[in-house]
Amino acid sequence: MARGYRQTGREGRPESGGVPRLEGMSDTPDHLVLPVDAVSAGRLAERGLHYRLLDTADESAYAAWIRADERGFHGPASNDEQNAFSRAAMGSRRTTGVWDPQSVLIAEPVATVNSWPVELSVPGETTVGAWAISSVTVSPTHRRRGIARSLLEGELRTAQRLGLPIASLTVSEATIYGRYGFGPATTAADWRIDSRAAGWLGDEPDGRIDFIPVEDYARIAFALHEAARTARPGEVDGWPERWRQFAGLRPGDGDAAGVRTVQYREDGEVRAAAAFRVVEEPQREEHSVRVLHLDSTTPSARLGVLRFLLSLDLVTRVDASLLSVDEPLRWRLADQRAAEVTVRDHEWLRILDVPRALEARRFSGAGRFRLDVSDDLGLATGRWLVESDADGVVRVGDAGHDDDAPLLRTDVATLGSLYLGGVAVTTLADAGRTAGSDAEAVLIADRVLRSTVAPFLSFWY
Ligand SMILES: CC(=O)SCCNC(=O)CCNC(=O)[C@H](O)C(C)(C)COP(=O)(O)OP(=O)(O)OC[C@H]1O[C@@H](n2cnc3c(N)ncnc32)[C@H](O)[C@@H]1OP(=O)(O)O
């Protein structure tokens, strides 16, 4: 299972996301102890299924849970060492399952989900608390009986109970989550570059590149991500084990021996780092580079690393995925046609609290319009007056019935797509996904919602 939304450890990571404390509870973060959603528990109980939280301190219970998760994604079962690595993550996440008392493998849940609070970067170089959801699996023996629906609706209500205005996820298939009100909000660009044809425009980067130990890479690159993420709408806070995984340090990583790691310094300061593998292409006696991850705090350092990878001897191709659709590299290639770029949806957002979500980000200038949101699940339905000042500070209030401000109508999934400003309101209006009371409504919303930085997320979670 090669997808990156698999969980890994997050030891030493401070809790984030602004989850408020619930009264009368211990020091344990609320998201770990809040009881499972009663509505979903009731629905599942009607079918004889038990929906409950997993105590990740219980090693054998965790081993059974992760086996179910891995089987759900058609991956191999982990050994004890790998379980210890991933269990470090579960200690700070909400780990939930559905058990069928009739199962032969009675300890293994027939469905899994894992969720935790994150800091989601939003336009204006700031963040908002969001509820990240991962490890959604339903056993093939129990599929298409509404179990995933119960889990997802339960997660959304749980996020609301925790006071989080948004839920977020990265997806295995783009057809699953729209029905729960999620919309694709960031676009990922996957690059395949013919490095011999690409060439280079302008000066060579003048920073210094060095190979570094993989252990150092994991630490340095994680720190670069944390330093840079707030300025990039769509990014979320990472966790150290995820970066150890990029470095090939997950126990039992069969490709670990081939992982190379570099750092790039400008003015004596490390401003970019990359992990990559060089793969031999057996048929062609050539090599290609697979970029495993690239972090940077400046565009020039990022270009410096990419230039280094494009200039490796014996290498004819560089593959890099999850780049921004606005990757500056294109404008330094002498032959832009040497790069094949494939774009697709990556991070999906579900707005749960419209006023708090909108007020958490900056708009791109002053505007005033009414916003009407429809939501099949009824979690975010409403009509509001949305105002922003010249600095982009947003205020959301009640829309009085007699207010004559232009009105934009949208369903909640489309609002999720608009939220980070990565797609124009005019585009979604042209697509029939949103509509204004008049052309002005669409134009005002378009002007203020757009982000100057293309939203993107540099990894799977
Ligand atoms: C954030 C993440 O973790 S992404 C990872 C998602 N998980 C996977 O891809 C692992 C493999 N797949 C699975 O485990 C399961 O098939 C799941 C979790 C995707 C769906 O579980 P199920 O319990 O079968 O779904 P459930 O019966 O609740 O179906 C709910 C709705 O989703 C639809 N649906 C379910 N799976 C899919 C799918 N793969 N593609 C499109 N639609 C789907 C159903 O048709 C149903 O539609 P409706 O409500 O409009 O009638």
PDBQT file of the ligand as one rigid body, heavy atoms in Angstrom, charges set to zero:
ROOT
HETATM    1  C1  LIG A 501      -9.690   9.461   4.504  1.00  0.00    +0.000 C 
HETATM    2  C2  LIG A 501      -9.386   8.031   4.118  1.00  0.00    +0.000 C 
HETATM    3  O1  LIG A 501      -9.062   7.242   4.946  1.00  0.00    +0.000 OA
HETATM    4  S1  LIG A 501      -9.494   7.604   2.485  1.00  0.00    +0.000 SA
HETATM    5  C3  LIG A 501      -9.535   5.836   2.477  1.00  0.00    +0.000 C 
HETATM    6  C4  LIG A 501     -10.898   5.227   2.178  1.00  0.00    +0.000 C 
HETATM    7  N1  LIG A 501     -10.782   3.784   2.333  1.00  0.00    +0.000 N 
HETATM    8  C5  LIG A 501     -10.423   2.954   1.322  1.00  0.00    +0.000 C 
HETATM    9  O2  LIG A 501     -10.252   3.347   0.174  1.00  0.00    +0.000 OA
HETATM   10  C6  LIG A 501     -10.199   1.500   1.698  1.00  0.00    +0.000 C 
HETATM   11  C7  LIG A 501     -11.022   0.543   0.822  1.00  0.00    +0.000 C 
HETATM   12  N2  LIG A 501     -12.464   0.834   0.842  1.00  0.00    +0.000 N 
HETATM   13  C8  LIG A 501     -13.217   0.655   1.964  1.00  0.00    +0.000 C 
HETATM   14  O3  LIG A 501     -12.740   0.295   3.038  1.00  0.00    +0.000 OA
HETATM   15  C9  LIG A 501     -14.713   0.886   1.847  1.00  0.00    +0.000 C 
HETATM   16  O4  LIG A 501     -15.116   0.511   0.577  1.00  0.00    +0.000 OA
HETATM   17  C10 LIG A 501     -15.137   2.354   2.077  1.00  0.00    +0.000 C 
HETATM   18  C11 LIG A 501     -14.651   2.811   3.460  1.00  0.00    +0.000 C 
HETATM   19  C12 LIG A 501     -14.589   3.275   1.021  1.00  0.00    +0.000 C 
HETATM   20  C13 LIG A 501     -16.669   2.445   2.031  1.00  0.00    +0.000 C 
HETATM   21  O5  LIG A 501     -17.220   1.679   3.088  1.00  0.00    +0.000 OA
HETATM   22  P1  LIG A 501     -18.725   1.102   3.043  1.00  0.00    +0.000 P 
HETATM   23  O6  LIG A 501     -19.104   0.757   4.427  1.00  0.00    +0.000 OA
HETATM   24  O7  LIG A 501     -18.814   0.069   2.001  1.00  0.00    +0.000 OA
HETATM   25  O8  LIG A 501     -19.545   2.383   2.571  1.00  0.00    +0.000 OA
HETATM   26  P2  LIG A 501     -21.095   2.628   2.862  1.00  0.00    +0.000 P 
HETATM   27  O9  LIG A 501     -21.833   1.333   2.721  1.00  0.00    +0.000 OA
HETATM   28  O10 LIG A 501     -21.275   3.352   4.142  1.00  0.00    +0.000 OA
HETATM   29  O11 LIG A 501     -21.457   3.576   1.664  1.00  0.00    +0.000 OA
HETATM   30  C14 LIG A 501     -21.840   4.910   1.855  1.00  0.00    +0.000 C 
HETATM   31  C15 LIG A 501     -21.997   5.542   0.505  1.00  0.00    +0.000 C 
HETATM   32  O12 LIG A 501     -20.726   5.624  -0.135  1.00  0.00    +0.000 OA
HETATM   33  C16 LIG A 501     -20.761   4.965  -1.396  1.00  0.00    +0.000 C 
HETATM   34  N3  LIG A 501     -19.454   4.357  -1.560  1.00  0.00    +0.000 N 
HETATM   35  C17 LIG A 501     -18.858   3.504  -0.733  1.00  0.00    +0.000 A 
HETATM   36  N4  LIG A 501     -17.641   3.192  -1.184  1.00  0.00    +0.000 NA
HETATM   37  C18 LIG A 501     -17.461   3.874  -2.313  1.00  0.00    +0.000 A 
HETATM   38  C19 LIG A 501     -16.396   3.950  -3.237  1.00  0.00    +0.000 A 
HETATM   39  N5  LIG A 501     -15.265   3.250  -3.066  1.00  0.00    +0.000 N 
HETATM   40  N6  LIG A 501     -16.553   4.756  -4.303  1.00  0.00    +0.000 NA
HETATM   41  C20 LIG A 501     -17.685   5.448  -4.473  1.00  0.00    +0.000 A 
HETATM   42  N7  LIG A 501     -18.727   5.406  -3.619  1.00  0.00    +0.000 NA
HETATM   43  C21 LIG A 501     -18.614   4.628  -2.565  1.00  0.00    +0.000 A 
HETATM   44  C22 LIG A 501     -21.892   3.966  -1.277  1.00  0.00    +0.000 C 
HETATM   45  O13 LIG A 501     -22.383   3.627  -2.542  1.00  0.00    +0.000 OA
HETATM   46  C23 LIG A 501     -22.882   4.744  -0.444  1.00  0.00    +0.000 C 
HETATM   47  O14 LIG A 501     -23.501   5.701  -1.276  1.00  0.00    +0.000 OA
HETATM   48  P3  LIG A 501     -24.935   6.357  -0.891  1.00  0.00    +0.000 P 
HETATM   49  O15 LIG A 501     -24.855   6.806   0.520  1.00  0.00    +0.000 OA
HETATM   50  O16 LIG A 501     -25.054   7.478  -1.853  1.00  0.00    +0.000 OA
HETATM   51  O17 LIG A 501     -25.912   5.235  -1.078  1.00  0.00    +0.000 OA
ENDROOT
TORSDOF 0
